[in-house]
Amino acid sequence: MSLPEIAVDLFVNPACQREAAYGATQSAILNQAALKAAQAEIQSWPGYAITPLQTLKGLAAQMGVASLAYKDEGPRFGLGSFKALGGAYAVARLLCQHLGQQLGRPVATSELLSGPLRQLASSITVTCATDGNHGRSVAWGAQLFGCACVIYIHATVSEGRRAAIAGYGAQVVRTNGNYDDAVRQADLDAKTHGRHVISDTSYPGYMEVPRDVMQGYQLMVDEALAQLPQPPTHVAIQGGVGGLAAAVCGYFWERLGPQRPRLIVVEPTAADCLLQSARHGYPTAVTGALDTLMAGLACGEVSVLAWEILATGADAFAAVDDAAAVATMRLLAAPAPGDVAIVAGESAVAGLAAAMGLAQNVPQRMALDLNSASRVLVFGTERDSDPDLYTQLVGCSGADVVARAAVLPTP
């Protein structure tokens, strides 16, 4: 399959400070010591395994770059997305801290997985708003560690995603409005009912839990760097509220400084709050329905903590439309000769879609120094989180794609 024609709305960030050190402000949000703690915790959970990194040589050749690596987060803990690293980790941290205060001693999650502390944990309720994957992670973490869970979804979240969250034992509440409206409702009800919010977005007065979520995400980046023969020169990463993008940006900035890869943050055109924030020079909300197939990225308000890193750490911001996402999903399902077939959900492919579009646009290639020597890394953040919708968009089921991948030669 040839490259789809993809138009990318690109904004090269004039505030990017590539020569600046990873400073105290950034280190207070994300740092290597906190990552080590997250690694020790998450790697101890039942079912932990490093997710695959696929080398797509055929697609790289079509794009005119030296290499293209796709970190496939679909197998992560059986949840179908990278979110298991964030929401569930934050649930574990909150429960250990809360119960530790009650008992007057440190509490480890191993005590929650089995034993008498599960009874204490059951009296605690965690909650959040979600487009799908984050809520699934929080619900899974609540089930794993023994607490109650209430998840808020907004009006356009699909029934398939609602059912997947409920499948982990959570109470699911559907609200009117968009994702940001659901965030506000979850926060309001949490205050009324004494619940603990596990959100992936930060706002004034609410910073600690989103920091834990972002820190957990960095485990995925650490795995990818260890799997690569050389560090990437370019990373195209999904936006949303910015937590994932900031985790990726902070990881490379802290370790590689000015030699870090160029980071392009990618959003849907219908929900481009990070792109608009970069254009305005300050956090800027996008209002309206935020109606996009890329449901996991349908966010209108920027995470405060994420912006502290992305404002000067990201090289560029970009947006692609829904048609680009669908075309990219189909391309991965029926890949270039020699490349493995990959199941990728709607929100998984924004970074790759933008990378392909940029590769076809000579001025944009030049603006980002994207050339035949470039090593591009993208993160496939979810598989078919809504199997019915995936089949409708791609023309075959995720199971069919997996079966096809099993018989194709390994590149």
N, C-alpha and C positions, 0 to 999 in steps of 0.2 A: 504494500500500500504506500502510495506517495504521500509526502507531507501535506497535510491540510493547509489551506491558506488561512492564516490567523492574523488579525489586526490587533496590535497591542498598543494600548494607551500608555506611553512611557513617560515618566518624569524622572530625570536624573537629579538626584538630591544635592542641591547647592550647599546644604548645611553639613554634608558628610565630612567628617574629620578623620581621614584615613591615617594621618600621621600621629594623631593623638593617642595617648596611652589609655588603656582601660582603667578608668579612674575610680576614686572612692565611691562616687555615686553609683556607678554601674556595679562595682564589687559588692555593695550593700544589697543589691538585688539578686545577682547570680554570681557564684564564685566556685572555684575548684574544690574547696573544702566541703561546701554544702553538696556538691555533686557526688563526692565520695560517700557521704552519708546516705544520699538517695540511692546510689548504686548498691551499697551494702544492704539496704532495706529491700529494694525491689528485686534484686537478684536472689534473695532468700525466699521469695514467695513461690508456692507450688505452681509449676507450669512455666516458670521463666525460661526463655530461650532467646538467643540472639536472632533477630529477624534477618531475612536474606537481603543481600545487595546484588541486584541484577546489573550486569554490564551489557548495555544495548549497543553493540557495535554497528549493526545495520542502521539504526536510527541516527547514531552519531555521524556516520558517513553522509547520510542524507542532510544533516544539519550543517555539515562542514566544520565539525569540531573534532578534537583528538579523541575524546571519550565522553560517554554519557553513562552515569551511574544512577540507578533507581533504587532507593531504599524502600523496600516493600513492607509496610507496617501492618498489612492485613492479618498475619498470623499472631499478632501480639496478644498473648494470654487468651486466645480464642474469642476476643471481643471484636475483632475486625478492624481495629484502628489503633493509632499511637496513643489515644487518649487514656488508655489504661495506665500509662506512665505518669499521668498528671493527676486526674481526679482521684483515683484510688489511693495514690501515694499521699495526697493531701488528707483524705479520710483517715488513713492510718496514723498520720502525724497528729491530727486533731484528737483522735481517740486516745492515743498514748499520752498526750499532754493533759487532756481533760481528766482521764482516770488517774494519771500520776498525781495531779493536784488533789483529787479526792482521797487517794491512798497515802499520800505523803512519801512516795517513793517512785523511782523510775519504772515505767511500764514498757515492755517490749511487745511488738505485734505477735510474736510467737505465743504470748499468753492469751491473745484474742482468738487465734486460730482454733484453739481447743482449750477447755478448762473453765474454771469458775468465773473468770473475768468477762466471759461472754454474757453472763446475766447482767452484770453492771453495764456493759456496752449497750445492751438492748434498751436501756432507758434513755439513750441519746438518739436524737433524730438529726440526720444531715439532710440538706436540701440544696437545690440549685435550679437555675434555668438552663435550657439546652436546646440546640437544634438537632440533637440526636446522640452523637458520639460521647460528648462529655458527660451527659446524663447517664448514658449506659455505663461509663466507667465509674461514676460515683455510686450508682446502684449496685454494680458488681462489687466495689470495694465495701459498701455497707453490708452486703450479703456475706462477703468473705470474712469480715471482721466482727459481724454480729450486731450492728446497730440498725435502727429504723431509717427509712429514706422516703422523702417526698420530692418528686421531680416535676418541674414546670416546663411545659412545651407551649409554643405559641400557635397561632391559628393555622399556619400553613405546614407545620411539621406533619409528615406523612403518617398514615396509620401503621405502616410497617415499622417505622422507627419507634412509634409509641409502644407497640406490642413488644418490641425487643427490649425496651427499658423495663416494662412491666414484668417481663420474663425473669428479671433478677429480683423480683419481690418488692419493687418500689411502688408506692402510690403515685400515679401519674395524673397531673392536673393540667388541663388544656386551658389556656387563657386567650383573650382577644388581643389583637395587635401583633406587633413584631417581636423579634428576639429581645430587644432592649426593654420593651414593655413587660415581657415575662421576667426579665432580671429584676425589675423594680417590684413586681408582684411577689416574687420569691423572697426578696429582702424584707418587704413589708410584713408578709405572713410569718417569716422567721422571727421577727421581733415580737409579733403578737403571741406566737405559740412556743417561744423558747427553743427554736431550732438553730442549727449551726449551718451557715451558708458555706458551701464548697464551690466557689465560683472560679472560673478561669479568667475572669476580667477583674481588674482592680479599679477602685475609685476612692476618693478621699475618705479616710476613716476605715478603709478595708484593704489591707495590703498583705498581711502575713500569709493567708491561705493561697492567694494567687501566686505569691512568690514560690511557695512549695510546689504548686502545679507546674510552673515554668521550670523549676529546678529538675523535676522529674523528667520533663521533656528532653533535657540535655543528655540523658542516658542514650537516647536514640542517636544523637549526633556523635557521641563518643564511640558507639559501636560502628557507625559508618566510617569514621576516620580510621579506625583500626582495620576495617575491611578493605580500604582503598590502598593501592600501591603507592600513590602520591596524594597529597592534599589537593582538593579541587581548586580551580582558579575562579569558578563562578558557581553560585548557589541560587537557585530560584525557589522561593519558599512561599507557601500560602500565608495569607494575611489574617483575616477574621478580626478579632479584637487586638491581635498583635502578639499574644503570648508565645506562640510557637516561633514566630519569626524572631522575636527578641531572644528566645532561648538559643536559637541557631546563631544569630548574630553575636550574642554575648560569648558563646562558646569559642568561636573562632577569633573574635577580637581579643579576648583575654589571653589566648595561647599564642596567636600568630601576629598580633599587632598590625603594623602596616602591610605585612605579607599575607594577611588573611584574604580569603576569596572575596570577589565582588558579590555583594548580596543584593538580590532583586526581590522585593516583597510584592506578591501578586494577589489581587482580589478580583471578585466579580465586578463588572461595570455597574451593576445595580446596588452594590454595597461596598463602596470604595472609600471608607472613612480614613484609612491610613494614607492613601494617595491624596485625598483632599487635605488632610492635615499637613502633609509635606508641602503641598502647593501653597497653603496659607502660612506655614511656618509655626503652627500651634495646633493642638488637638481640636479637630473639627468634626462635629457629628453630621451624619447623613441620615435624613429622616425619610419617612414614607414606608411603603410596604416592604422594601428591601427584597423584592420578589426575584429570586434566582434559584436555578436548579442546584447550585452549589450551596446547599442548605447549611452546611457546617461553617460557611464563610459569610452567612447573611447577617452581618453585624454592623450596626450603625454608629457605635461609639467606641472610641479607642481606650484600651487599658492604660491607665496612668503609668504603671510600672514599665510596661512594654515600651511606651513612648520615650521614657528616659533613656533607653538603650537605642531604639531605632532612629530617633531624631537626628543623631549625629553618627550613628554606626552603620546605617543602611546606605548603600550606594545609589539605589534607585527604587522607585515604586511603580507598579504597573497594574493594569486591569485588562481582563479579557471577558468576552461575553459567554453566554451559555452555550452557543453553537460551538465555540472553540473547545469547551469542556467535553461536549458530546463527541466531537470529532476525535479528540485525544483518547477518550475511553475506547472508541471503536478501533483506533489505530493500535492501542496496546493489546486489545483482544485478538486482533489479526495483524501481527507485527511484521516488520521488515524481515527478509530472509536471514536466518541465523539467530534472530532474537527470540527470547522466550515469550510466550503469550502470558499476559498479566491481567488479572481482574483488578480494576481500579474504579472506585466510586466517583461520584460527581465532584466532591470536594478534594479528592486526592490528586487531581490532574492539573489544577490551575498553574502550578509552577512549571510543569512540563509544557503545557500549552503555551505559556508565555515564552519559554525558552525556544520553542520551535518557531513561534512568530518572530521573535527577535532575530533568530538566525537567518530568516528570509528577508529581513529589512536591512539594507546596506548601511544607511545612516545610523540606525539603532545599534547594529553590530559594532560600528566604529565608536559610537558613544560609550559602549560598555567594554571596548577592547575584546570583543568576542571574535575569535579567529580560529584558524586551523590547528593551533597549538592548545586551545582551551580545553580544560577538563571540567565538565559540568556535572554537578550533583543536584538531584531533585529528590524529594521525599514523597513517596506514595502513601499518604496518611491514612487511607482507608480502602477497604475492599467494597464489596456490594452491600453497604449497610442497609439498603432497602432493596432486597433481591428482585421484587416485582418491578420496581422502577428501573433497575439496571437492565433487566431483560427487555423492557419497553424501549429504552434508549439505545441499547447496543444491538438488539436483534437476536441475541442468544443469552442464555443464562450464564451466571458465574460458574456454575458447575460444568457447563459445556466448555468454557474457556480453560478451566483447570484441567479437564480431560485432554484438551488440545495441547496444553503445555506439557503434559506428561509424555506425549508421543513425539514432540519436536526435538530435534537434536540440540544438546546443550551448547551454547556459543562458547 
